[in-house]
Amino acid sequence: MLIAQISDIHASSENDHLQRFEQVLRWLANLHPDIVVLTGDLTDGEWREGYREIAEQLEQQDYPSLVLPGNSDARHLMRMTWGESQGASDASPQALHFSRDIGGLKLIGLDSTVDHQDYGSVSGHLEWLNKQLNNTGDSPVLLFMHHHVFESGIPTLDESMCRGTGPLETLIKNAPARLLAIATGHVHRPVAGTFAGIPAYICGSVCPANPVWFGTKNIPPVAEPPALMIHRYVNNRLTSHHVCV
């Protein structure tokens, strides 16, 4: 089972990020993933045409896709583009969560966006997540979010990381489901850490990456190509690969 994760396209009419997204999809054509998950920040400035073009690109692929919003996204435009099929009727009426069983795995997407804010929060969504984690059967879980749940060390980005992580950690530790990992975006560079005793990843971005900067006077240069993650689940084991295209 191969799950491709793509994050932070930040497409607008004033940049070439849709071309960078197409570059990632061309690379994926060689890998033939079973599904792709987009973890937010698809467009900037409520660019309706950008959502339409992303959706059209995904529809041309021979694998299904799941989409989460990020802090730069407009949920109402995402609903207009993808409909309500990925939403959850028993969740917050505004949230765009998803839950999908595929290949012996349960993929859960938790919408962490807060309207008109850069930071994320799981407040108000944990009851829905708890219900999903209590109804997984024997399937292990891969949890996707937009906002990161552990500090990256990049101060400006950590100011807008996910809030409410204390109750989230408690929920995960007490859940009957076996969580394999948490995979997020938002930081615009690949980072690996842990959360609630399990692996946690920040996916690199399709848009230009942020530097590896920890608040020092000097900012290291950065010139990385579009990035994504490949999560490989085989023989009850998950391995996660950071890939630059």
N, C-alpha and C positions, 0 to 999 in steps of 0.2 A: 504494500500500500504506500503510494507516494502522494503526499499532500504538499502542494506548492503554496507558499505564503508570499503575497505581494503587499507592500505597504507604502503609504505616503507618496502618491503620484504628484499631488499638488498641481494638477493641470490647470492652465488658464490660457486665454487667447494671447497672452503676452510671453509665453515660454514654449519650449519644445518638449515638454514633459510627456505629451501623448506619444511622441516619437520614441522617447526612452521606454515608455510602457510597451510599445510595439516591439522594441528590441528585446525586452524580457520575454514576451510571448513567442517570438521567433526562436529564442534559445530553448524555451520550454517544449517547443515542438519536437526537439530531439530527445527529450526525456519521457514524454507521454505520461504526465501525472494522472492520477485518478480523479483529482479535484483540486481546484485552486481557491484559496481564501484571501480576500482583500481586507486588510485590517485598517481601513480608514484613511482619511485625508485624501480623497480621490481628486477633488477639485478645489480651487480657490474662488472666492468672490461669487458664490452661488451661480457658477457657470453651467447652465442647463445643457448647452451643446456638448460640454465636456463629458457629462454623465452619459448622454446619448451615445457619444463616440466610444466611451469605455464599454458600455453595454453591448454595442455592436461588435466590438473586437472580441469580447468574451463569447458572444453567440456564435462566432465563427470557429471556435475551438471545439475539439471533440471530447471535452471533459466538462462537467458541471462546475459552477462557481457559487460561492457564498460571499456576501458583502456586509461589512460592518461600517458604520459611520465613524468619523473622527471629528475633532474640534473645528476643523475648517469646512466640514461638510454641511449641507442643508438637508435635513431629513425629509422635508416635504418634496424636494426635488428627487431624492432617492426613491421615495414611494411612487412618484410619478413615473420613474424610469423602470423600477423593478417590481412595483406593486407591493402587496402586503404578504407575499408568500413566505418571506423570511422573518416576518414579525411573529409575535406571540400574543395571542388574544388575552391571556391571563396576566400579562406583564403590564408595565406602565404603558398607557396608550400612546406615548411618544417614542418609546424605546424600540429599537430595531435589533432585537436579539435573534439568534438562530440556534437550532438544535437539529443535527442531522446524523443519522446512523449510516455508516458506509464501511464496508470491508472489515467488520468486526470492531470498529471504533465508533465512539460517539464524539462528534465535533460540536462543541458548544461555543457560540459567540456571544459575549456579554457586552452590550452597548454601554460604554463608560463615559459618553459625552455629556456635557452640561451646556445647555443653551447659552450662547454669548460668552463663554469662558474658554480659556485655553486649557485649564486643568481638567482632569477627569474625576469621576466619583462613581462608586458602586452603590451609593445610598439609594434606597428604594428598589434595588434590583436583586438583593440577596435572597429574598423569598422565592423569586422565580428561579434563581440559580440553584437554591437548595432543593427545590422540587425536581429540577433536571438531574441533579446528582443523586437523588434518591430513587430515580427511575431509569437507571442505566442497565439493569440486569447484570450480566457478566462482562459487558463491554467496558474497556478502559476509556478514559476521557482525555482529550486534548482541548484545552481551554484557550480561546482567542479573545483578545481585547485590543483596543487601540492604545490606551495610556499605559505606560510601564508601571510596574508594581514594586520595583526595587530601584534604589538610587543608581543612576548611571555614573555619577561623579561629575557630570557636566552641569554646573550650577544653574544656568539659565533654563535648561530643560527640566531639571529636577524640581524647579518651582512649580511646574505644571504637570507633575506626575499624578497618578491616580490617588484620590483620597478615599478614606474609609477602608484602608487595607487591613486594619486590625481585625474588625469583624470578618472580613473576607478570609484572612488567614485562619481564624478560628473555625469558620465554616468548612474550609478545605480540610483541615486536620481532623475534623469530626465526621466528614462525609463518608458514607459507606463505599462510594465509588473509588476506583483506583485512578487518580490523576497522574498522567504521564509527564505533563509539562504545561506551562503557561507561555503563550507566545503573543507578543505585543508589537507595537510600532512606536511612532511619535518622536523618537529621538533622532531619527535620520542617520543612524549608523548601527552596525551590528554589535551587540553586547550580550554576554552570557552571565547569569547569576543564579540565585536560588530564591525561592519564596515558599513559605509554609512547608519547608523540607523537601521541595521538589524542584527540578530544573525550571528556570525561567529565562526566556529569551526576548531580546529586542531585535526585531528584523531590520536590516538595512533598508534604505529608501530607494525608490525609483528616481525621485528628484535628487539633485546634488547633495552629497553627504555633508553633515556637520563635522567640524574638526574634533580630534581627540584632545579636548581642552578642559582642564580641571581648575580653571579660575586663576591661572598664573598670568604674569604680565605678557609673556610671549604666547602667541597662538600658533600652534603647528599648522603647516600648510596641509591642504586636503585637495585631492583631485581624483576621486574614485568614480568608477562607472556605476550604472544602475545596479542595484543589489536586490536579492530576494533570499528566501529560505526554502529548503527542501526538508520536510520531515518524513523520514522513512520508517515505517512500522512493519517489521518482519519478525516472525517467530516470537511474538509477545515482547519485542524490544523496540524502543524508539531511538533513532539516531537523527540528529538535526544538523543540517549543513548550511553554513553561510556562504552564499555564492555571489560573486561579482560578474556581471555579464559584459 
